[in-house]
Amino acid sequence: MTHVHNDPADFKTDVLRGFALAYPAYVERVAEASGFVRAGGPVDGKVSLLLGGGSGHYPSYSGVVGTGFADAAVLGDLFASPSAEQAYRVGRAAEGGAGLIIAFGNYAGDRLNFAVAADRLRAEGIDTRIVYVTDDIASGPADQQDLRRGIAGTFTVYKIAGAAAEAGLDLDEVERVMRAANAATYSFGVAFEGCTMPGADEPLFHVEPGSMDFGLGIHGEPGISSAPWMPAHELAATLVETVLAERPEGVSGRAAVLLNGLGATKWEELFVLWGEVATLLGDADVELVAPEVGELVTSLDMAGCSLSVTWLDSELEGYWVAPASTPAFRRGDAVARQRSTPRERKVPDTSAADAEEASDASLAAAVVVKRAVAALRDTVEQHKEHLGQLDAVAGDGDHGIGMSRGATAAAEAAEATEGGVQTVLSAAGAAFGDRAGGTSGILWGVLLDGVGQGLGNTEEPTAERVAASVQQAVEKLQTFSKAERGDKTMLDALFPFVETLTAETGAGQPLGAAWNKAAEAAVAAAESTAELTPKIGRARPLAERSVGTPDPGAVSLGLIVTAVGEVLASPDAD
């Protein structure tokens, strides 16, 4: 278990504070953001590399900020993507005038949040590219690499890209090199026991005694298959054979190889395994180039390890062996380049929208909205442990915690905001997305803001107008998330909700009655997701394990709309 912590809810914040105090020669905190840039700021005229993802993976991501590696890192809460707002703030601080690459492992929440951040940065004139890493061969077939997760191979891909940027390549070239490194990287891992979140009594999953789980994730997800315990030479053979099965045709045989510990597997154990791995790779005519054994991409205190192979050509090899100097990784004699001076950036003008005066009807409705958001918070708090348990079946178990952070922040923001319905809901959505992070954070942020935009600050929020605004927000959410009905997501409950709400209000039912009827449909649909197989998100690689358990996002949606319905049906809501 995680033994050292204060309030578990503050674990990430405490980690960031301690890390900044430990390594001031390497990093400095970005003001009002959960991230770091290199000490002294960005390098003038150099492409900047921003790494990001959830906490719990040290030395990824903050531990590799420094010369020859990353220019900045942004961290979300444990195993949760940083919010779009946090990524935007750190990206803005990191860019030195030659463009920015945002890099992360291929997870749904990261892709959604970083895409929004990148759009905001581009709107300010910062040329921003996104490259996500897809090295985990257990999480998708060889011909669908875009489905694969990013695990320990991210380390090698990031190192190569960082060295290319340090060498002075322009943005197009650094992106090209990074994509080539990703395409050449393959990883496969094994878990011996799950990790335990701070304050929790039990790990997110257990490996049966005498067994091993193969195909694990790095966010506390269990493996996709189990096998009886095996000695080191047999384990090494399983890892090596699985990774080499996807050895590309025509490669030179020279490779950067990592044997990565996930947090609780000791270095001595890794060295025992590496002795077997290195021999088997040599027998397969793999020539090792600056191999690394140790903790490079961890998962809190998970017991396990992974093998990563990056096939090198002369260009990739040059960047892999290039010098670097960071808090957690040092190689050769890395020389820092000249720092840049802060530059002013164009910030989009939103003052006109902010200045819109709310009508009396919208101001009155905003009071009800604040009560509804408070009800959202209360029901999430009441059920957060259950939501986490559902999520732990085939995910990382953080859905309840993340929803709690977001809901609490949304309620606080709504209560502190003066104005009409749109103003209050937009504030709540922004706070939810920023504090929750991850997939749920960005989706609920988009949903709340979308409903607010549909209702506006001047029109009376009639039942028909509320239904139309919810439908408009759901359509926007689907376009944004690219999820479809049947993918086993919150949309599987949201679609029946909005369809019923539209039909009931269209038939003349008052808002409270129509909303509660729609909430019943959402709850029933959420329970029905138990029979679905997930097609997207972190649960997808563990699809069969998920069958029989309802989707936690759909369940939380049902709980929330039910609680909001009680507010809307109360006599003082009219």
C-alpha positions as CSV (number, residue, x, y, z in Angstrom):
1,M,0.0,0.0,0.0
2,T,1.0,3.7,-0.2
3,H,2.2,4.4,3.3
4,V,3.3,8.1,3.1
5,H,0.6,10.7,2.5
6,N,-1.4,13.4,4.1
7,D,-5.0,13.8,2.9
8,P,-5.2,11.4,-0.1
9,A,-7.2,14.0,-2.0
10,D,-4.1,16.2,-1.9
11,F,-1.6,13.5,-2.9
12,K,-0.7,15.0,-6.3
13,T,-0.4,18.5,-5.0
14,D,1.9,17.3,-2.2
15,V,4.0,15.4,-4.7
16,L,4.4,18.4,-7.0
17,R,5.4,20.6,-4.0
18,G,8.1,18.2,-2.8
19,F,9.5,17.5,-6.3
20,A,9.8,21.3,-7.0
21,L,11.7,21.7,-3.7
22,A,14.0,18.7,-4.5
23,Y,15.1,19.7,-8.0
24,P,15.1,23.6,-8.4
25,A,18.2,23.2,-10.6
26,Y,16.2,21.3,-13.1
27,V,12.6,22.5,-12.9
28,E,10.3,25.4,-11.9
29,R,6.6,25.3,-11.3
30,V,4.2,26.9,-13.7
31,A,2.1,29.4,-11.8
32,E,-1.4,28.2,-11.0
33,A,-0.8,24.9,-12.9
34,S,0.0,21.3,-12.1
35,G,3.2,21.2,-14.0
36,F,6.8,22.2,-14.6
37,V,9.0,23.8,-17.2
38,R,12.8,23.6,-17.3
39,A,14.5,25.9,-14.8
40,G,14.9,29.2,-16.4
41,G,12.1,28.8,-18.8
42,P,11.9,27.7,-22.5
43,V,14.9,27.7,-24.8
44,D,14.8,30.5,-27.4
45,G,14.1,29.3,-30.9
46,K,13.9,25.6,-30.0
47,V,11.0,23.2,-30.4
48,S,9.5,22.5,-27.0
49,L,8.4,19.0,-25.9
50,L,5.6,18.9,-23.4
51,L,4.9,15.5,-21.8
52,G,1.7,14.8,-19.9
53,G,-0.5,12.3,-18.1
54,G,-1.7,11.2,-14.7
55,S,0.4,11.2,-11.6
56,G,1.7,7.9,-10.2
57,H,4.2,7.1,-13.0
58,Y,7.4,8.8,-11.7
59,P,9.9,9.4,-13.3
60,S,7.4,9.9,-16.0
61,Y,6.7,12.8,-16.6
62,S,8.2,15.4,-14.4
63,G,11.4,13.4,-13.7
64,V,12.6,13.7,-17.3
65,V,12.3,17.5,-17.6
66,G,15.7,18.8,-18.5
67,T,18.4,19.2,-21.1
68,G,18.2,16.6,-23.9
69,F,14.8,15.4,-22.8
70,A,11.5,17.2,-22.1
71,D,10.9,20.9,-21.8
72,A,7.9,20.6,-19.6
73,A,5.5,18.2,-17.9
74,V,1.9,18.5,-16.9
75,L,0.3,16.1,-14.4
76,G,-3.2,15.1,-13.6
77,D,-4.4,13.4,-10.5
78,L,-3.5,9.7,-9.9
79,F,-3.9,7.9,-13.2
80,A,-6.1,10.7,-14.6
81,S,-5.4,12.9,-17.6
82,P,-4.6,16.5,-16.7
83,S,-7.4,18.8,-17.6
84,A,-7.3,20.8,-20.8
85,E,-6.9,24.0,-18.8
86,Q,-3.8,22.7,-17.0
87,A,-2.3,21.4,-20.3
88,Y,-2.9,24.8,-21.9
89,R,-1.3,26.7,-19.1
90,V,1.8,24.6,-19.0
91,G,2.1,24.5,-22.8
92,R,1.8,28.3,-23.0
93,A,4.7,28.6,-20.5
94,A,6.8,26.0,-22.2
95,E,6.8,27.3,-25.8
96,G,10.0,29.1,-26.9
97,G,9.1,30.4,-30.3
98,A,9.6,27.4,-32.5
99,G,6.5,25.5,-31.8
100,L,5.3,22.8,-29.3
101,I,4.8,19.1,-29.4
102,I,2.4,17.6,-26.8
103,A,3.2,14.0,-26.2
104,F,1.4,11.4,-24.1
105,G,0.3,7.7,-24.0
106,N,-2.7,6.8,-26.0
107,Y,-5.6,7.0,-23.6
108,A,-9.1,8.5,-24.2
109,G,-8.9,11.2,-21.5
110,D,-5.5,12.3,-22.6
111,R,-6.5,12.5,-26.2
112,L,-9.6,14.6,-25.4
113,N,-8.0,17.0,-23.0
114,F,-4.8,17.6,-24.9
115,A,-6.8,18.1,-28.1
116,V,-8.7,21.0,-26.5
117,A,-5.5,22.5,-25.1
118,A,-3.8,22.3,-28.5
119,D,-6.7,24.1,-30.1
120,R,-6.5,26.9,-27.6
121,L,-2.7,27.2,-28.1
122,R,-3.1,27.3,-31.9
123,A,-5.7,30.1,-31.5
124,E,-3.0,32.1,-29.8
125,G,-0.5,31.6,-32.6
126,I,1.5,28.7,-31.2
127,D,2.1,25.9,-33.7
128,T,1.1,22.9,-31.7
129,R,1.4,19.2,-32.7
130,I,0.2,16.1,-30.9
131,V,1.9,12.8,-30.9
132,Y,0.6,9.9,-28.7
133,V,2.5,6.7,-28.1
134,T,1.1,3.3,-28.9
135,D,3.6,0.7,-27.9
136,D,1.5,-1.8,-25.9
137,I,1.1,-4.8,-28.1
138,A,-1.4,-6.5,-25.7
139,S,-4.0,-3.8,-26.1
140,G,-4.6,-4.0,-29.9
141,P,-3.8,-6.0,-33.0
142,A,-0.8,-5.3,-35.1
143,D,-2.8,-3.8,-37.9
144,Q,-4.6,-1.4,-35.6
145,Q,-1.7,0.3,-33.8
146,D,-3.9,3.4,-33.1
147,L,-5.9,1.3,-30.6
148,R,-2.8,0.4,-28.6
149,R,-2.1,2.0,-25.2
150,G,1.2,3.8,-24.3
151,I,3.1,2.1,-21.6
152,A,6.9,2.0,-20.8
153,G,7.9,2.5,-24.4
154,T,6.8,6.1,-24.0
155,F,10.2,6.6,-22.2
156,T,12.2,5.8,-25.3
157,V,10.0,7.7,-27.7
158,Y,10.1,10.8,-25.5
159,K,13.9,10.6,-25.1
160,I,14.4,10.3,-28.9
161,A,12.1,13.3,-29.5
162,G,13.7,15.4,-26.8
163,A,17.1,14.8,-28.2
164,A,15.9,15.7,-31.7
165,A,14.5,19.0,-30.4
166,E,17.7,19.7,-28.5
167,A,19.7,19.2,-31.6
168,G,17.8,22.0,-33.3
169,L,15.5,20.2,-35.7
170,D,12.4,22.2,-36.7
171,L,8.9,21.3,-35.6
172,D,8.1,19.2,-38.7
173,E,11.3,17.2,-38.3
174,V,10.9,16.6,-34.6
175,E,7.4,15.4,-35.1
176,R,8.6,13.1,-37.9
177,V,11.4,11.6,-35.7
178,M,9.0,11.1,-32.9
179,R,6.4,9.3,-35.0
180,A,9.2,7.1,-36.4
181,A,10.3,6.2,-32.9
182,N,6.8,5.3,-31.9
183,A,6.2,3.1,-34.9
184,A,9.4,1.2,-34.0
185,T,8.5,0.6,-30.4
186,Y,6.9,-2.5,-28.9
187,S,6.2,-3.3,-25.3
188,F,4.7,-6.2,-23.3
189,G,4.3,-6.4,-19.5
190,V,3.4,-8.7,-16.6
191,A,1.9,-7.9,-13.2
192,F,2.3,-9.9,-9.9
193,E,0.0,-7.7,-7.8
194,G,-2.1,-4.5,-8.3
195,C,-1.3,-1.1,-6.9
196,T,-3.0,0.6,-4.0
197,M,-4.2,4.2,-4.1
198,P,-3.3,6.5,-1.2
199,G,-5.7,6.0,1.6
200,A,-7.1,2.8,0.2
201,D,-6.9,-0.5,2.1
202,E,-6.9,-2.8,-0.9
203,P,-5.2,-2.7,-4.3
204,L,-7.2,-1.9,-7.4
205,F,-6.9,-5.6,-8.4
206,H,-5.4,-8.8,-7.0
207,V,-3.4,-11.4,-8.9
208,E,-4.3,-14.8,-7.7
209,P,-1.6,-16.4,-5.5
210,G,0.8,-18.5,-7.6
211,S,-0.2,-16.6,-10.8
212,M,0.9,-13.8,-13.1
213,D,-1.2,-11.4,-15.2
214,F,0.2,-10.6,-18.7
215,G,-0.8,-7.6,-20.7
216,L,-1.2,-5.1,-17.9
217,G,-1.8,-1.4,-18.1
218,I,0.1,1.3,-16.2
219,H,-3.0,2.9,-14.5
220,G,-3.8,0.0,-12.2
221,E,-5.6,-2.0,-14.9
222,P,-5.2,-5.8,-14.5
223,G,-3.7,-7.9,-17.2
224,I,-5.7,-9.4,-20.1
225,S,-4.6,-13.0,-19.4
226,S,-3.3,-15.1,-16.5
227,A,-0.7,-17.8,-16.2
228,P,0.8,-19.9,-13.4
229,W,4.0,-18.6,-11.7
230,M,7.1,-19.3,-13.7
231,P,10.8,-19.0,-13.0
232,A,12.8,-16.1,-14.4
233,H,14.1,-17.9,-17.5
234,E,10.5,-18.9,-18.5
235,L,9.2,-15.4,-17.8
236,A,12.0,-13.9,-19.9
237,A,11.2,-16.2,-22.8
238,T,7.5,-15.2,-22.7
239,L,8.3,-11.5,-22.7
240,V,11.0,-11.7,-25.4
241,E,9.0,-14.1,-27.7
242,T,5.9,-11.9,-27.5
243,V,7.7,-8.7,-28.3
244,L,9.9,-10.2,-31.1
245,A,6.9,-11.7,-32.7
246,E,6.2,-8.2,-34.1
247,R,9.8,-7.6,-35.2
248,P,9.4,-5.5,-38.4
249,E,10.9,-6.8,-41.6
250,G,14.2,-5.2,-42.7
251,V,15.3,-3.7,-39.3
252,S,19.0,-3.7,-38.6
253,G,18.7,-5.7,-35.4
254,R,20.1,-2.8,-33.3
255,A,17.6,-1.8,-30.6
256,A,17.1,0.3,-27.5
257,V,15.7,-2.1,-24.9
258,L,14.1,-1.3,-21.5
259,L,13.3,-3.6,-18.7
260,N,11.0,-1.4,-16.6
261,G,9.9,-2.0,-13.0
262,L,6.4,-0.9,-12.2
263,G,7.1,0.2,-8.6
264,A,7.3,-2.7,-6.2
265,T,9.4,-5.2,-8.1
266,K,12.9,-4.6,-6.8
267,W,16.0,-3.8,-8.9
268,E,17.6,-7.1,-7.9
269,E,14.7,-9.0,-9.3
270,L,14.9,-6.9,-12.5
271,F,18.6,-7.8,-12.8
272,V,17.8,-11.5,-12.4
273,L,15.3,-11.2,-15.2
274,W,17.5,-9.0,-17.4
275,G,20.3,-11.6,-17.3
276,E,17.8,-14.0,-19.0
277,V,16.3,-11.4,-21.3
278,A,19.7,-10.1,-22.6
279,T,20.8,-13.6,-23.4
280,L,17.6,-14.4,-25.3
281,L,17.8,-11.2,-27.3
282,G,21.4,-11.9,-28.2
283,D,20.4,-15.4,-29.4
284,A,17.8,-13.7,-31.6
285,D,20.5,-11.4,-33.2
286,V,19.3,-8.3,-31.4
287,E,22.2,-5.9,-30.7
288,L,21.6,-3.9,-27.5
289,V,22.2,-0.2,-27.7
290,A,22.4,1.6,-24.3
291,P,19.8,-0.7,-22.6
292,E,18.1,0.5,-19.4
293,V,17.0,-1.5,-16.5
294,G,15.1,0.1,-13.6
295,E,12.0,2.1,-12.8
296,L,11.3,4.3,-15.8
297,V,7.4,4.3,-16.0
298,T,5.8,3.1,-12.8
299,S,2.3,2.5,-11.6
300,L,2.5,3.5,-7.9
301,D,3.3,0.3,-6.0
302,M,2.3,-2.2,-8.6
303,A,4.4,-5.3,-8.6
304,G,5.4,-6.2,-12.2
305,C,7.6,-5.2,-15.1
306,S,7.6,-4.7,-18.8
307,L,9.9,-5.2,-21.7
308,S,10.2,-2.5,-24.4
309,V,12.1,-2.8,-27.7
310,T,12.7,0.2,-30.1
311,W,14.2,-0.9,-33.4
312,L,16.8,1.7,-34.3
313,D,18.2,3.1,-37.6
314,S,21.2,5.4,-37.5
315,E,19.1,8.5,-37.0
316,L,17.0,7.2,-34.1
317,E,20.1,5.6,-32.5
318,G,21.9,8.9,-32.5
319,Y,19.1,10.6,-30.6
320,W,18.7,7.6,-28.2
321,V,22.3,7.8,-27.1
322,A,22.5,11.6,-27.0
323,P,23.3,13.3,-23.7
324,A,20.6,14.2,-21.3
325,S,20.4,15.7,-17.8
326,T,17.2,15.5,-15.8
327,P,16.3,14.8,-12.2
328,A,15.8,11.0,-12.9
329,F,17.8,10.3,-16.0
330,R,21.3,11.4,-16.9
331,R,23.5,10.4,-19.8
332,G,26.7,11.9,-21.0
333,D,27.5,15.6,-20.8
334,A,24.4,17.5,-21.7
335,V,24.8,21.2,-22.4
336,A,21.8,23.5,-22.0
337,R,21.1,26.2,-24.7
338,Q,20.2,29.8,-24.1
339,R,16.9,30.6,-22.5
340,S,14.3,32.8,-24.0
341,T,12.6,35.8,-22.6
342,P,8.8,35.7,-21.9
343,R,6.7,36.7,-24.9
344,E,3.3,38.2,-25.0
345,R,0.6,36.0,-26.5
346,K,-2.6,36.9,-28.2
347,V,-5.5,35.9,-25.9
348,P,-9.0,35.6,-27.5
349,D,-11.3,38.3,-26.4
350,T,-14.4,36.9,-24.6
351,S,-15.4,40.1,-22.9
352,A,-18.5,40.6,-25.1
353,A,-20.0,37.2,-24.1
354,D,-19.1,37.8,-20.4
355,A,-20.7,41.2,-20.4
356,E,-24.2,39.9,-21.5
357,E,-26.8,41.0,-19.0
358,A,-29.0,38.2,-17.7
359,S,-32.8,38.5,-17.7
360,D,-34.8,38.2,-14.6
361,A,-36.1,34.8,-15.7
362,S,-32.6,33.5,-16.3
363,L,-31.4,34.9,-12.9
364,A,-34.2,33.1,-11.2
365,A,-33.5,29.9,-13.0
366,A,-29.8,30.2,-12.1
367,V,-30.8,29.8,-8.4
368,V,-32.4,26.4,-9.3
369,V,-29.3,25.5,-11.4
370,K,-27.1,26.1,-8.3
371,R,-29.3,23.7,-6.3
372,A,-29.2,21.1,-9.1
373,V,-25.4,21.3,-9.2
374,A,-25.2,20.9,-5.5
375,A,-27.5,17.8,-5.8
376,L,-25.1,16.5,-8.4
377,R,-22.2,16.8,-6.0
378,D,-24.1,15.2,-3.1
379,T,-25.1,12.1,-5.1
380,V,-21.6,11.6,-6.4
381,E,-20.2,11.8,-2.9
382,Q,-22.8,9.3,-1.7
383,H,-21.9,6.8,-4.4
384,K,-18.2,7.5,-5.2
385,E,-17.0,4.2,-3.6
386,H,-19.4,2.2,-5.6
387,L,-18.5,4.0,-8.8
388,G,-14.8,3.3,-8.1
389,Q,-15.5,-0.4,-7.5
390,L,-17.3,-0.6,-10.9
391,D,-14.4,1.1,-12.6
392,A,-11.9,-1.2,-11.0
393,V,-13.3,-4.2,-12.8
394,A,-11.8,-3.3,-16.1
395,G,-10.3,0.1,-15.5
396,D,-8.2,2.0,-13.0
397,G,-10.8,2.4,-10.3
398,D,-10.6,6.2,-10.2
399,H,-14.1,7.1,-11.6
400,G,-15.6,7.8,-8.2
401,I,-12.7,9.8,-7.0
402,G,-12.5,11.8,-10.2
403,M,-16.2,12.5,-10.3
404,S,-16.0,13.6,-6.7
405,R,-13.3,16.1,-7.4
406,G,-15.1,17.5,-10.4
407,A,-18.5,17.6,-8.8
408,T,-17.2,19.4,-5.7
409,A,-15.4,22.0,-7.8
410,A,-18.5,22.5,-10.0
411,A,-20.8,23.1,-7.0
412,E,-18.3,25.5,-5.5
413,A,-17.9,27.4,-8.7
414,A,-21.7,27.6,-9.3
415,E,-22.4,28.9,-5.9
416,A,-19.7,31.6,-6.2
417,T,-20.9,32.7,-9.7
418,E,-23.3,35.6,-10.2
419,G,-25.4,35.7,-13.4
420,G,-27.8,33.9,-15.5
421,V,-28.1,30.2,-16.4
422,Q,-25.4,30.1,-19.0
423,T,-22.9,32.0,-16.8
424,V,-23.5,29.6,-13.9
425,L,-23.4,26.4,-15.9
426,S,-20.3,27.5,-17.9
427,A,-18.5,28.2,-14.6
428,A,-19.6,24.8,-13.2
429,G,-18.5,23.0,-16.4
430,A,-15.1,24.7,-16.5
431,A,-14.5,23.9,-12.8
432,F,-15.6,20.3,-13.3
433,G,-13.3,19.7,-16.3
434,D,-10.3,21.3,-14.6
435,R,-10.6,19.6,-11.3
436,A,-11.7,16.1,-12.4
437,G,-9.4,15.8,-15.4
438,G,-9.5,12.5,-17.3
439,T,-12.3,11.5,-19.6
440,S,-15.1,12.1,-17.2
441,G,-13.9,15.6,-16.4
442,I,-13.7,16.8,-20.0
443,L,-17.0,15.2,-21.0
444,W,-19.0,16.6,-18.0
445,G,-17.3,20.0,-18.6
446,V,-18.4,19.9,-22.3
447,L,-21.9,18.7,-21.3
448,L,-22.6,21.4,-18.6
449,D,-21.2,24.2,-20.7
450,G,-23.2,23.0,-23.7
451,V,-26.5,23.0,-21.9
452,G,-25.6,26.5,-20.6
453,Q,-24.8,27.8,-24.1
454,G,-28.1,26.4,-25.3
455,L,-30.1,28.1,-22.6
456,G,-28.2,31.4,-22.7
457,N,-28.6,34.3,-20.2
458,T,-31.6,36.1,-21.6
459,E,-34.3,33.6,-22.7
460,E,-36.7,32.0,-20.3
461,P,-35.7,28.3,-19.7
462,T,-39.0,26.6,-20.6
463,A,-39.3,22.9,-20.5
464,E,-39.0,22.6,-24.3
465,R,-36.0,24.9,-24.3
466,V,-34.3,22.9,-21.6
467,A,-34.9,19.7,-23.6
468,A,-33.6,21.3,-26.8
469,S,-30.5,22.6,-25.0
470,V,-29.7,19.2,-23.5
471,Q,-30.1,17.6,-26.9
472,Q,-27.8,20.1,-28.5
473,A,-25.2,19.5,-25.8
474,V,-25.4,15.8,-26.2
475,E,-24.9,16.1,-30.0
476,K,-21.9,18.2,-29.4
477,L,-20.6,15.7,-26.8
478,Q,-20.9,12.8,-29.2
479,T,-19.1,14.7,-32.0
480,F,-16.3,15.7,-29.5
481,S,-15.9,12.2,-28.0
482,K,-16.5,10.2,-31.2
483,A,-18.4,7.6,-29.1
484,E,-21.4,5.8,-30.5
485,R,-24.4,4.1,-28.9
486,G,-23.3,0.6,-27.9
487,D,-19.7,1.5,-27.1
488,K,-20.4,1.1,-23.4
489,T,-19.9,4.7,-22.3
490,M,-22.0,7.3,-20.5
491,L,-23.6,8.1,-23.9
492,D,-25.5,4.8,-23.7
493,A,-27.5,6.3,-20.8
494,L,-27.4,9.8,-22.1
495,F,-29.1,9.1,-25.5
496,P,-32.2,7.4,-23.9
497,F,-32.3,10.3,-21.4
498,V,-32.5,13.0,-24.0
499,E,-34.8,11.1,-26.3
500,T,-37.3,10.6,-23.4
501,L,-36.9,14.2,-22.2
502,T,-37.6,15.5,-25.7
503,A,-40.7,13.3,-26.1
504,E,-42.2,14.1,-22.7
505,T,-41.7,17.9,-22.9
506,G,-43.0,17.8,-26.5
507,A,-46.2,16.1,-25.1
508,G,-46.7,19.0,-22.8
509,Q,-45.3,17.5,-19.6
510,P,-43.8,20.0,-17.1
511,L,-40.0,19.9,-16.8
512,G,-39.8,18.2,-13.4
513,A,-42.1,15.3,-14.5
514,A,-40.5,15.0,-17.9
515,W,-37.0,15.0,-16.4
516,N,-37.8,12.3,-13.9
517,K,-39.3,10.1,-16.6
518,A,-36.1,10.6,-18.6
519,A,-34.0,9.8,-15.6
520,E,-35.8,6.5,-15.2
521,A,-34.9,5.7,-18.8
522,A,-31.2,6.7,-18.2
523,V,-31.0,4.4,-15.1
524,A,-32.4,1.5,-17.0
525,A,-30.1,2.0,-19.9
526,A,-27.1,2.3,-17.6
527,E,-27.9,-1.1,-16.0
528,S,-28.3,-2.6,-19.5
529,T,-24.7,-1.6,-20.3
530,A,-23.6,-4.6,-18.2
531,E,-24.2,-6.8,-21.2
532,L,-22.2,-4.6,-23.6
533,T,-18.6,-5.1,-24.6
534,P,-16.6,-1.8,-24.4
535,K,-15.3,-0.6,-27.7
536,I,-13.4,2.5,-26.6
537,G,-11.6,3.7,-23.5
538,R,-9.4,2.0,-20.9
539,A,-11.9,-0.9,-20.5
540,R,-11.5,-1.9,-24.1
541,P,-8.4,-4.1,-23.7
542,L,-10.2,-5.9,-20.9
543,A,-13.5,-6.2,-22.8
544,E,-14.5,-9.7,-21.6
545,R,-13.7,-8.9,-18.0
546,S,-16.1,-5.9,-18.3
547,V,-19.1,-8.0,-19.4
548,G,-21.5,-8.4,-16.5
549,T,-20.6,-5.0,-15.0
550,P,-22.4,-1.8,-16.0
551,D,-20.4,1.1,-17.3
552,P,-19.4,3.4,-14.4
553,G,-19.9,6.5,-16.5
554,A,-23.4,5.5,-17.5
555,V,-24.2,4.6,-13.9
556,S,-23.0,8.0,-12.6
557,L,-25.0,9.7,-15.3
558,G,-28.1,7.9,-14.1
559,L,-27.5,8.8,-10.5
560,I,-26.9,12.5,-11.3
561,V,-29.9,13.0,-13.5
562,T,-32.1,11.3,-10.9
563,A,-30.8,13.7,-8.2
564,V,-31.2,16.7,-10.4
565,G,-34.8,15.6,-11.2
566,E,-35.7,15.8,-7.5
567,V,-34.6,19.4,-7.5
568,L,-36.5,20.2,-10.7
569,A,-39.7,18.5,-9.4
570,S,-39.7,20.4,-6.1
571,P,-42.4,23.1,-5.6
572,D,-39.9,25.9,-5.4
573,A,-38.3,25.0,-8.7
574,D,-41.1,26.6,-10.7
